[in-house]
């Protein structure tokens, strides 16, 4: 069997918001993600996903076969 690591990127728009709902959504979908592999950022939804530092941080840690789970990419 192939072993892979799973990472999560969560985004909120303001410091008053918390990413826990996104983390629960990821877990409900069946992903088990170690807390040190969750990257939570406060950033505007207007910024392109490929330009967000958190996504780039995750990409730097990932290896072939790893999975990055993102539930929210826009301003919703």
Protein Blocks (a to p, Z undefined) as FASTA:
>chain_A
ZZdddddddddfbfkbcfklmmmmmmmnopacdfklcccddddfkbcfklpmklmmmmmm
pcehiacddfbfbfZZ
